């Protein structure tokens, strides 16, 4: 990482910055390719073969195949690009967000309707309450 990043100590949070963008460039480009119907069809027909066309790390490919969105974010994926994957799978953003929090879609929706999650535990480590 090139700069001191005081925001790196927010528990459970990966900030998508220039360094993350560089790490995830090919993952995010793959995701953007899914905007075209013919690419979605090719991906759905043979995911491994389609992913092999992209110069991403094996760990990134494995995370795509596992639909491990949290891992993809840690490996440079941006959730707005990753949305192309779950949209290709016929899943909603709400479904994906719920899966990233370990909740069911119904529990996630209820939490959001009740005002969202508590900020407790999501502050900078050194931040005062």
HELIX and SHEET records of a PDB file:
HELIX    1   1 UNK A    6  UNK A    9  5                                   4    
HELIX    2   2 UNK A   18  UNK A   23  1                                   6    
HELIX    3   3 UNK A   25  UNK A   33  1                                   9    
HELIX    4   4 UNK A   37  UNK A   45  1                                   9    
HELIX    5   5 UNK A   47  UNK A   52  1                                   6    
HELIX    6   6 UNK A   58  UNK A   66  1                                   9    
HELIX    7   7 UNK A   69  UNK A   74  1                                   6    
HELIX    8   8 UNK A   79  UNK A   88  1                                  10    
HELIX    9   9 UNK A   93  UNK A  101  1                                   9    
HELIX   10  10 UNK A  105  UNK A  113  1                                   9    
END                                                                             
